[in-house]
Amino acid sequence: MSKHKSIKRHESLKPLSRHHMIGLHLALKLKRAGKEVSRLTIDEIKQEATDFWNPNGQQHFREEEEILLPAYAQYADVNQSEIVEMLLEHVKIRARINELIRSETINLDLMHELGSLLETHIRKEERVIFPMIEKALPEDKLKELAPFLH
């Protein structure tokens, strides 16, 4: 039996949460890269990271930054440490994943760092940020956002 109960998510945020699940799977693969427990080669993991990022990962970040957070800002103060951390993590993840994708050489430390960063970031969004947004936004506003979140 799982220690973690599943998180109830508003319908409009479920597409982002589904993408988070894919991100968590990638994070695990990145953290295992080059280790005995890995079932994939380094090149396969790099390809999965590329497939995750282009275009869906980039689009995911844009939806959070350009749709979700501005909506949140209409109802709550975005100048909170959790929101600032989220945005800074977006910058770090963008930098690391672009470095990984564009690199000609294998950098296991980079893959492991990116895996940890991605996992921590996703868990924070699911456990802290999304609940803050769901609490602050009225139902009609959450429903209004649904067609714009994929």
Secondary structure in CASP SS format (residue, H / E / C, confidence):
PFRMAT SS
TARGET T0000
AUTHOR 0000-0000-0000
METHOD secondary structure of the structure
MODEL  1
M C 1.00
S C 1.00
K C 1.00
H C 1.00
K C 1.00
S C 1.00
I C 1.00
K C 1.00
R C 1.00
H C 1.00
E H 1.00
S H 1.00
L H 1.00
K H 1.00
P H 1.00
L H 1.00
S H 1.00
R H 1.00
H H 1.00
H H 1.00
M H 1.00
I H 1.00
G H 1.00
L H 1.00
H H 1.00
L H 1.00
A H 1.00
L H 1.00
K H 1.00
L H 1.00
K H 1.00
R H 1.00
A C 1.00
G C 1.00
K C 1.00
E C 1.00
V C 1.00
S C 1.00
R C 1.00
L C 1.00
T C 1.00
I H 1.00
D H 1.00
E H 1.00
I H 1.00
K H 1.00
Q H 1.00
E H 1.00
A H 1.00
T H 1.00
D H 1.00
F H 1.00
W H 1.00
N H 1.00
P H 1.00
N H 1.00
G H 1.00
Q H 1.00
Q H 1.00
H H 1.00
F H 1.00
R H 1.00
E H 1.00
E H 1.00
E H 1.00
E H 1.00
I H 1.00
L H 1.00
L H 1.00
P H 1.00
A H 1.00
Y H 1.00
A H 1.00
Q C 1.00
Y C 1.00
A C 1.00
D C 1.00
V C 1.00
N C 1.00
Q C 1.00
S H 1.00
E H 1.00
I H 1.00
V H 1.00
E H 1.00
M H 1.00
L H 1.00
L H 1.00
E H 1.00
H H 1.00
V H 1.00
K H 1.00
I H 1.00
R H 1.00
A H 1.00
R H 1.00
I H 1.00
N H 1.00
E H 1.00
L H 1.00
I H 1.00
R H 1.00
S C 1.00
E C 1.00
T C 1.00
I C 1.00
N C 1.00
L H 1.00
D H 1.00
L H 1.00
M H 1.00
H H 1.00
E H 1.00
L H 1.00
G H 1.00
S H 1.00
L H 1.00
L H 1.00
E H 1.00
T H 1.00
H H 1.00
I H 1.00
R H 1.00
K H 1.00
E H 1.00
E H 1.00
R H 1.00
V H 1.00
I H 1.00
F H 1.00
P H 1.00
M H 1.00
I H 1.00
E H 1.00
K H 1.00
A H 1.00
L C 1.00
P C 1.00
E H 1.00
D H 1.00
K H 1.00
L H 1.00
K H 1.00
E H 1.00
L H 1.00
A H 1.00
P H 1.00
F H 1.00
L C 1.00
H C 1.00
END
